[in-house]
Amino acid sequence: MDMGSANGFYSNEFNLDTKWLIDPKQLFVGPKIGEGAHAKVYEGKYKNQNVAIKVVHRGETPEEIAKREGRFAREVAMLSRVQHKNLVKFIGACKEPVMVIVTELLLGGTLRKYLINMRPGRVEMHVAVGFALDIARAMECLHAHGIIHRDLKPENLILTADHKTVKLADFGLAREESLTEMMTAETGTYRWMAPELYSTVTLRHGEKKHYNHKVDAYSFAIVLWELIHNKLPFEGMSNLQAAYAAAFKNVRPSAENLPEDLAMIVTSCWQEDPNARPNFSQIIQMLLHHLTTISPPTHPVIPARVFSSENSVLPPESPGTSSLMPVRGDSAETTNTEMEDRPRGLLFCFKQCYY
């Protein structure tokens, strides 16, 4: 790889410090652990560190290539400057020979998988609220940096191997918020998408309109409802039917069986008027208040870390954020030590495949 050209690419388009450049010759790629419409994610190693390697498809047509390179550029630019304990840690990126993002490897699986495996049971209330706090703190950090995630849903929330912490991942649709610039409508996943991402007139795909960071508060309400009930929101509807009902008929999942505090949180977050929704600092305070009603801070059932505020904006020396989603069939309790013990033959040099 011509590191000089890579440095030029990053300095001109990303303003990314060269310390975040990944040398693909030091990447070893293992089994595929996730796949989306625009990327594949592999387990692997970088400088003897267990990592997740996201390989972004470049596309076929010039228009597709330009769009995906732009999305990749935005994602890397945001990952390199935002870090938080509830954001998946960013390690580095490279553009050639293919577009690659490298992050920490989390082995607890997605929140979606965790919930499905628990059905028909439910998550214990203090655990559900603890997870919600992890998510809200990650979102508070993003919004403090002027970043809207736009695709908050259980598939983009990853658990640590001990299933005690949730981290937000996949910034493929995230973007910097603008007060004046129009942003792409119908961005995200229909069932969790805020109603203002639609119009009373059906929007053409890619059409622009005004909205702000409060779209993430709406998505958070749907995720919180799902965490508590362990049911798919808008059950019985297709994704499009759910989106239409929410956007044009103001339909929401029922909050009748929720404790009063939690009912207030979800109903305020999914209000039709974005300006009436709370911000994530307010959401965190409401969640903490609810925790004290079900168990005081000194109660051993709830770890002290849940009550402590750890959301100070940290310096760029310790990066954070990204995308990965282990979905393989083996146990979520697989540890880094176990990965070390796997046969070396499972890994292949990145250079062998992409040069």
ROFISE-172459 format. One line per 4 residues: number of its first residue (from 1); for each residue z, y, x of C-alpha. Coordinates in Angstrom, 2 decimals. Layout:
ROFISE-172459
NUM	Z,Y,X; ...
END
This chain:
ROFISE-172459
1	0.00,0.00,0.00; -0.86,3.47,1.30; 2.57,5.06,1.13; 1.06,8.44,1.95
5	-1.08,8.42,-1.18; 1.90,7.18,-3.17; 4.00,10.07,-1.92; 1.28,12.48,-2.95
9	1.04,10.92,-6.38; 4.77,11.22,-6.97; 5.24,14.67,-5.53; 2.30,16.14,-7.46
13	2.74,14.41,-10.81; 6.31,13.17,-11.01; 8.32,15.39,-8.67; 10.01,12.11,-7.76
17	11.96,11.98,-4.52; 10.41,9.50,-2.07; 13.71,7.56,-2.03; 12.70,6.13,-5.42
21	9.40,4.72,-4.12; 9.33,0.92,-4.18; 7.44,-0.92,-1.45; 5.66,-3.71,-3.40
25	5.67,-5.88,-0.26; 9.43,-6.21,-0.68; 9.21,-7.24,-4.33; 9.50,-10.94,-5.20
29	8.57,-11.79,-8.76; 10.15,-14.66,-10.69; 9.87,-15.89,-14.29; 8.74,-13.64,-17.12
33	11.72,-12.57,-19.25; 10.12,-10.18,-21.72; 6.80,-8.88,-23.00; 5.71,-5.97,-25.13
37	2.41,-4.45,-26.20; 2.03,-2.44,-22.99; 4.09,-4.24,-20.34; 5.55,-7.51,-19.10
41	9.04,-7.81,-17.59; 9.90,-10.30,-14.87; 13.10,-11.39,-13.19; 12.87,-10.88,-9.46
45	14.31,-9.59,-6.22; 13.97,-6.33,-4.33; 15.62,-6.12,-0.91; 17.79,-9.16,-1.83
49	18.97,-7.46,-5.03; 18.42,-9.21,-8.37; 16.23,-6.93,-10.47; 14.03,-6.67,-13.53
53	10.41,-5.80,-12.75; 8.42,-4.10,-15.49; 4.66,-4.32,-14.89; 2.78,-1.83,-17.08
57	-0.70,-2.73,-18.31; -3.14,-0.04,-17.27; -5.52,-0.47,-20.21; -9.27,-0.98,-20.42
61	-10.94,2.26,-21.52; -10.64,5.62,-19.70; -8.72,7.00,-22.69; -6.31,4.04,-22.67
65	-5.78,4.31,-18.92; -5.05,8.05,-19.10; -2.61,7.57,-21.98; -0.68,4.74,-20.31
69	-0.56,6.49,-16.95; 0.83,9.57,-18.71; 3.48,7.51,-20.48; 4.38,5.79,-17.22
73	4.65,9.16,-15.47; 7.00,10.52,-18.15; 9.15,7.39,-18.14; 9.57,7.35,-14.36
77	10.27,11.09,-14.24; 13.08,10.70,-16.79; 14.53,7.53,-15.27; 14.80,9.12,-11.85
81	16.97,12.00,-13.01; 19.28,10.56,-15.68; 22.10,8.13,-15.02; 25.00,6.83,-17.06
85	26.99,3.62,-17.26; 25.42,2.88,-20.66; 21.85,3.39,-19.43; 20.15,0.54,-17.58
89	20.09,1.53,-13.92; 16.77,2.67,-12.45; 16.01,1.43,-8.93; 12.49,2.66,-8.25
93	8.79,2.61,-9.09; 5.28,2.44,-7.66; 1.82,3.14,-9.07; -0.35,0.96,-6.81
97	-1.57,-1.77,-6.83; -0.24,-1.72,-10.42; 2.25,0.48,-12.27; 5.73,-0.98,-11.75
101	9.26,0.08,-12.75; 12.21,-1.74,-11.17; 15.67,-1.73,-12.77; 18.95,-3.57,-12.61
105	18.90,-7.04,-14.18; 21.14,-7.55,-17.20; 21.72,-11.13,-18.32; 23.45,-10.69,-21.68
109	20.26,-10.52,-23.74; 19.30,-7.97,-26.37; 21.61,-6.81,-29.13; 19.06,-8.27,-31.56
113	19.46,-11.74,-30.03; 23.26,-11.38,-29.92; 23.41,-10.55,-33.63; 21.00,-13.28,-34.69
117	22.97,-15.89,-32.74; 26.14,-14.84,-34.56; 24.73,-15.11,-38.10; 25.90,-15.74,-40.77
121	29.08,-14.43,-39.13; 29.71,-10.77,-38.33; 30.78,-8.94,-35.21; 34.49,-8.10,-35.23
125	34.90,-4.50,-36.37; 36.49,-3.20,-33.16; 33.72,-4.86,-31.12; 30.99,-3.38,-33.33
129	32.49,0.11,-33.07; 32.93,-0.33,-29.30; 29.21,-1.18,-29.00; 28.38,1.82,-31.19
133	30.37,4.03,-28.82; 28.42,2.67,-25.84; 25.17,3.54,-27.62; 26.38,6.98,-28.73
137	27.51,7.86,-25.19; 24.13,6.85,-23.78; 22.40,9.01,-26.39; 24.73,11.95,-25.74
141	23.78,11.79,-22.06; 20.04,11.68,-22.84; 20.25,14.59,-25.26; 22.27,16.60,-22.72
145	19.23,16.22,-20.43; 16.85,17.29,-23.21; 15.43,13.79,-23.70; 14.69,12.17,-27.08
149	14.55,8.35,-26.97; 12.50,7.92,-30.20; 12.80,4.12,-30.29; 16.50,3.34,-30.70
153	16.81,-0.20,-32.12; 18.62,-3.49,-31.30; 15.69,-4.78,-29.21; 16.15,-1.87,-26.80
157	19.89,-2.35,-26.39; 20.88,-4.86,-23.68; 24.25,-6.53,-23.14; 25.96,-7.22,-19.83
161	26.50,-10.91,-19.01; 30.09,-10.79,-20.29; 28.90,-9.33,-23.63; 31.40,-6.49,-23.30
165	29.08,-3.52,-22.68; 25.81,-2.35,-24.22; 23.20,-0.41,-22.24; 20.21,1.47,-23.58
169	16.82,0.48,-22.21; 13.07,0.99,-22.61; 12.08,4.60,-22.19; 8.40,3.95,-22.84
173	8.45,6.25,-25.88; 11.08,8.72,-24.65; 10.04,12.29,-23.99; 11.45,15.69,-23.20
177	12.31,17.73,-26.27; 10.36,20.93,-26.89; 11.23,23.66,-29.34; 7.64,24.81,-29.66
181	5.34,21.95,-28.67; 4.11,19.57,-31.36; 5.02,15.92,-30.71; 3.33,12.68,-31.75
185	4.30,11.53,-35.23; 4.86,7.91,-36.28; 6.39,7.17,-32.88; 8.91,4.34,-32.74
189	9.57,1.28,-34.89; 9.16,1.76,-38.64; 12.38,0.19,-39.91; 14.56,2.43,-37.68
193	12.30,5.50,-37.73; 13.55,8.86,-39.07; 11.81,10.07,-42.25; 10.68,13.37,-40.67
197	8.35,11.34,-38.48; 6.27,10.98,-41.62; 4.60,13.47,-43.88; 4.06,13.75,-47.64
201	0.44,13.39,-46.64; -0.22,10.19,-44.72; -0.48,11.04,-41.05; -3.32,9.80,-38.93
205	-2.13,7.75,-35.96; -1.25,10.09,-33.11; -1.13,13.22,-35.29; 1.33,15.87,-34.09
209	4.22,17.51,-35.95; 7.56,19.21,-35.31; 10.81,17.24,-35.07; 13.82,17.23,-32.76
213	16.51,15.05,-31.16; 18.08,14.38,-34.59; 15.52,11.58,-35.08; 17.76,9.54,-32.76
217	20.82,10.19,-34.96; 18.97,8.64,-37.92; 18.03,5.56,-35.88; 21.64,5.29,-34.69
221	22.85,5.17,-38.32; 20.56,2.23,-39.07; 21.69,0.43,-35.88; 25.38,1.04,-36.73
225	24.87,-0.26,-40.28; 23.21,-3.37,-38.80; 26.01,-3.86,-36.26; 28.63,-3.87,-39.00
229	26.80,-6.00,-41.58; 24.79,-8.22,-39.20; 21.87,-8.04,-41.60; 18.39,-6.65,-41.18
233	18.33,-3.15,-42.74; 16.07,-2.86,-45.80; 16.14,-6.64,-46.13; 13.33,-8.03,-48.25
237	10.97,-5.19,-47.32; 8.25,-5.20,-44.70; 8.56,-2.64,-41.91; 6.04,-0.36,-43.63
241	7.72,-0.74,-47.03; 11.07,0.15,-45.46; 9.61,3.23,-43.79; 7.91,4.37,-47.01
245	11.09,3.89,-49.05; 13.17,5.86,-46.51; 10.65,8.66,-46.05; 9.34,9.22,-49.56
249	12.05,7.85,-51.87; 15.11,8.71,-49.76; 16.20,5.04,-49.91; 18.93,3.95,-47.47
253	20.90,0.72,-46.98; 24.07,0.58,-49.08; 27.19,2.13,-47.52; 29.44,1.07,-50.42
257	31.29,-1.71,-48.60; 31.97,0.27,-45.43; 35.37,1.70,-44.47; 35.50,5.38,-45.46
261	35.24,6.71,-41.87; 32.22,4.56,-41.04; 30.56,5.30,-44.37; 30.83,9.01,-43.55
265	29.27,8.47,-40.11; 26.24,6.48,-41.30; 25.56,8.62,-44.37; 25.78,11.86,-42.39
269	23.53,10.48,-39.62; 20.80,9.31,-42.00; 20.68,12.45,-44.14; 17.18,13.55,-45.06
273	17.69,17.02,-43.57; 17.79,16.57,-39.76; 19.86,19.75,-39.35; 22.62,18.23,-41.50
277	23.03,15.25,-39.17; 25.80,15.36,-36.54; 25.05,15.40,-32.83; 26.20,12.54,-30.62
281	29.26,14.37,-29.32; 30.45,14.64,-32.92; 29.50,11.02,-33.61; 31.58,9.86,-30.63
285	34.62,11.75,-31.89; 34.22,10.24,-35.38; 33.94,6.72,-33.94; 37.01,7.24,-31.76
289	38.96,8.50,-34.76; 37.99,5.37,-36.70; 39.12,3.14,-33.81; 42.56,4.71,-33.86
293	42.86,3.87,-37.57; 42.13,0.18,-37.02; 44.06,-0.13,-33.75; 45.98,2.45,-31.67
297	44.78,3.14,-28.08; 47.69,1.09,-26.70; 46.76,-1.99,-28.74; 45.59,-4.82,-26.44
301	42.72,-5.80,-28.78; 40.70,-2.71,-27.81; 40.15,-2.05,-24.08; 41.32,1.35,-22.87
305	37.80,2.06,-21.53; 36.55,2.38,-25.11; 38.80,5.38,-25.71; 38.18,7.08,-22.39
309	35.48,9.71,-22.08; 33.15,8.84,-19.22; 30.20,10.93,-20.22; 30.13,13.59,-17.56
313	26.65,14.34,-16.25; 26.41,12.63,-12.87; 24.37,13.69,-9.83; 20.88,12.25,-9.26
317	22.09,10.26,-6.22; 23.10,7.46,-8.62; 20.09,6.93,-10.90; 20.04,5.18,-14.20
321	17.95,4.04,-17.15; 14.99,1.80,-17.93; 13.55,-1.19,-19.62; 14.18,-4.89,-19.42
325	15.07,-7.54,-21.92; 16.02,-11.05,-20.84; 14.92,-13.30,-23.69; 14.62,-16.64,-21.94
329	16.25,-19.66,-23.49; 18.88,-20.35,-20.84; 22.47,-19.21,-21.21; 23.23,-15.49,-21.39
333	26.14,-16.23,-19.08; 23.83,-16.87,-16.12; 25.28,-14.98,-13.16; 23.79,-13.35,-10.09
337	25.34,-16.13,-8.00; 23.49,-18.72,-10.08; 20.26,-16.84,-9.52; 20.92,-16.91,-5.77
341	21.17,-20.72,-6.01; 17.78,-21.13,-7.68; 14.98,-22.63,-5.57; 13.15,-20.00,-3.57
345	9.90,-21.39,-4.95; 10.56,-19.68,-8.29; 9.84,-16.34,-6.66; 6.49,-15.19,-5.33
349	5.64,-12.15,-3.31; 4.35,-9.28,-5.42; 1.67,-8.71,-2.76; 0.22,-12.20,-3.31
353	-0.47,-11.51,-6.98; -1.53,-7.89,-7.04; -3.34,-7.21,-3.77
END
